[in-house]
Amino acid sequence: MIVLSLSEFRNLAGKIASLLEAEHVVFEYKLFPDGESYIRLPVEKVNVEGQDIVLVQSLYPQQDKRLVELFFMLDLVKRLGASRVIVVAPYLAYSRQDKEFRPGENISILTVLKILEKLGTDIFLTVDIHKEDVLKEVSMKALNVCIYEEVASFLRGKVLPSETVILGPDKGALGRAKSVASLLGCEYDYLEKSRDRITGEIAVKPKELNVADRNVVIVDDIISTGGTIALAAKSVKELGAKRVIAICTHGLFVRNAVERMISSGVDEIVTSDSILTPYTKISVAKPVAQTIKQL
């Protein structure tokens, strides 16, 4: 087995390769003056013919560029005779465009998955996809890797279970909150939105649990603008929470998201290395490698 990646993702790919006891090779890459990408596998150093290949490529930032790079790498190793190609896209771009919200819209994530399948992906892995059911829409083996244990491991020793509540930012995230809470022995809940009939102001609060004088850990798959987390932090702080930790798998952090969350009461931000940020404190390498070993 050989792990391949671009230089930008060599840290995560290297960790995965080490856990798999596999060789890690970096593609040559450059940008032509007109903006087109050039990718070359150093065939003088590695022969992929007949080999199981793991391609590691997260798809943020510059999602469209990262996708084209992945398509080039995948097509190249298949042409060079790779036996089986496992594509690992820890952050899967377009995963939130998973249905037709308005008539005439493209279901973008299906387009991405269909192209990967057509180019010869044998097995596709992603991490904490927004909605897992979309992976059932393609014929190739497509798996979602969850990092609940990594989140729980980070929190152990940092918070006392008896003084901590794990919250999902909405009902859809309740399963994630429950999974992390069960590993820690904490209570869990989700945040319910309400609108003031007079002022129109939107507020959120835990549906059932009291958060006064407790640590609140908000867990989500993606933080983009930080608006949902900011509103949640402000609300639970007003309800007496003593500390708020926001943990996500994929930290996109657009439009001053970090400043928005911190100013609203978030005490600590934590992300995984699916996308490297100044707040990366968790690695997806171990669960990804474990999943590959079980294939």
N, C-alpha and C positions, 0 to 999 in steps of 0.2 A: 504494500500500500504506500502511495506517495501523496503527500499533501502539497497542493499548489495554491499560490495566492499572488496578488500584486503586493508591492512594497508597502502600500498604505495599511494593509491588513496583516502584515507579517507578525505582529505581536500575538494577536489572537490565533492566527494559523499556526504559529510556532508552538504555542501552548497545546493546541489540539494535537499537533504532530508528536510532541513529546509524550503526551498521555497515550497516544496510539503506538508509541515506539516506531514511528514512521519517519521517513526522510521528508524534509520540508524544502521546497524549491520555489524561488520567486521568479515570476515572469519578468522579462525585459519589457519596459514600457516607455513610450515617449509620445509627445503630442506634435503632430505636423503643424507647420505654420498656419494652415487653414483651419486648424482646430480638430482635425480628425485624429483618432487614436491609432497607435501602432502597438501591437502586442506580439511578442516572440517568446517561445519556450526555448531555453538554452539546451538544445538537444545534444550538444557536446558534453553536457554534464548529466543529463537524465534521459532515460528511454522509457516512455510510457506505454509502449506496445505490450499488450497482454496484462497490464497492471490495473489494479483497482486504484482509482484516482479520487481524491477528496478535493473539490474546488471550494475555497473559502472566500466569499465576497459579500460583505455587508453592502446595503444599497442606500446609504445616506452618508454625507450630503451629496448633492448633484445626482439625484436619483436616476434620471434618464441616462446620464453618462455612465454611471455604475452598471446599469442594466446592459448597455451596449458592450461594455468591457466583459461582462459575464458571458454574454452571448458569444463574443469572439473567443474567449478562453475555452468555453464548452465545445464549440464547433471545432476548434483546433485540436484538442486532445482526443476527440472522437475520430477525427481524420487521421491522427497519428497512431490510431489503433488501440486506444485504451479499452480494457476489457469491461469495466464497470465504472460509471462516473456517479459519484455522490456529490450533489451540489448542496453546500451549506450557505444559506443566506440568513444570517442571524436576525438582521432587520430586513423585512420584506417590504419594499416600497409598494405603494398602491393598495396595501392590504385593507385599508379603510373604505376603498371604493369597491365594496363587495356585493353590491346590489344596485339595481336601477332606482335611484332615489327620485328622479324625475324622468318622465317619458323621453326616450331618445338618447339617454346617457349610455356611455360605454361602461361595462363592468370591467374596469381596468385590470383588476387583479387576475381575472380569468384570462385576459389576453397575455399577461406576463407568464402565467403558469403554462398556458398552451404553447407558447414559444419555447419555453424551457423543455417541455415534453417533446416537441417536434425536433429540437436540436439534439435529442438523444439522452437527456437526463434519465438515469436509471432509478435513482432515489433522490428525493428532495427533502432537505431538512430546513426548518426555520425555527425561530425561538419566540415563544409567547405571541403568536399571531393574534391579530385583533379578534377574528372569529374563525375558529378552527374548521367549521363545517365547509368552508370554501375549498379546502384541500380535497374534499370528496368529489369535486367536480371534474377532476382529471384522472386519467387512467394510470399514470405513473405512481409509484409508491411515494406518498407525500406525508411527512410526519411533522408534528408540532412538538418541540422540546420545551418543557416547563422548567423554571428555575426556582420553584418554591423552596427547595431545600437550601439553595444558596442564599436566598433572602433570609430564611430562618437562621441559618448559620451566622450571617452578619449581625442579626439582632441578639443572638444569644450572648449573654454577658454584658450587653449594652442596656437592656431594659429588663425589668422584673415582670414576668408574666402576669402576676396578680395586679400589677399597676398599669397594665397596658391593654389597649384595645386596637385591634387591627380593623381598619375600615376600607371598604371599597368605595370609590367616589360615586358610584351609582349602583342600581340593582344588578346590572349586567356584570359588575366586577365582584359580586358577592362570592362567587365560587373561588376566585383568587384569594380573597381575604380569608375565607374559610380554610383553604388549603394551608396557607401560611400559619394561621392561628392554631390549627390542629397540631402542627409540628412544634409549636412553642408552648402549647397549653394555655393560650390566651382566649379571651372572648373576642367575638368578631361581630361586625354589623355592616350596614351600608348606609350611605347618606341619601336622604330623601329631600327633594326640592319642594319649596313652597313659595308662593308669591303673595306679598302683602296686597290686599284688595284695594287699599287706599293709595299707597305710594307706588305700587307696582314693583317694589324691590324684591329681588329673588334672594332667598336664603336657603341654606341646607342645614340639616341636623341629622344625627344618627336616628334611625327609625325607632330603635328600642332602647339602646344602652345609654347609661349616664357616663359622660367623659370627664366630669369634674375631678380635678386633682389626679388625672391619669395621663400617661403617655399615649398619644394617638399616632399610629403608624398608618398612613394612607398608601395603599399599594395599587398600582395600575400598570397596564402594559406600555402605554405611550404617554409621555408628557410633551405636548407640542407648544401651545402658547402659554400654558400654565394657568389659564383662566379657571378651570375646574378645581385645580388644587388650591389656588389662591382663595377662591370662595369657600372651599371646605376648611382651609386653615383658619381663616378669619372667623368662620362660624363656630368651630370647636373651641377656639381660644376664647370667644365670647361666652361659651358654655362652661368655661373653667378648665379646659385642658392645660396641663402644665408644660407639655413639650409636644411638638409636632414634627414627625419625620416623614418626608415624602420619598417613596421608593418606586422607581419605574424600571422596566427592562430597557426601554428605548428612550433615551433623552434627546429629543430633537431641539428643544429650547429655541424657538423662534420668537421674534417680536418682544424682546426683553422679558422672556418668560422667567428667568431666574430672579431678576429684580422684582417682578410682580409677586412671585411666591414668597420671597423673603420679607418684603414689605407687608405682606398679609399675615405673617406670623409663622411661616415655616422655619424651623430651627435647623434642620439638616436635610440636604438633598442627596439622594443616592441613586446611581444608575449602574447598569452593567456595561461590559466592554463590547456589547453588540455595536455600540457607537461610542468611541472614546470621547469623554468630556472631562472637565476638571472635577467632576463628581463621581467618576467611575470608581467603585469600591467593590464590585462583584464581578466575577468572571463567568461567562457561559461555557467556557472550554470544557470543564469536567462533565456536565450533563450531555453536551454534544458528543464528546468522545465516548461516553458510556453508551449512548444511543447507537453510535456507529459500530461499536464492538458487538452489540446485540443483533446486528443485521445479518 
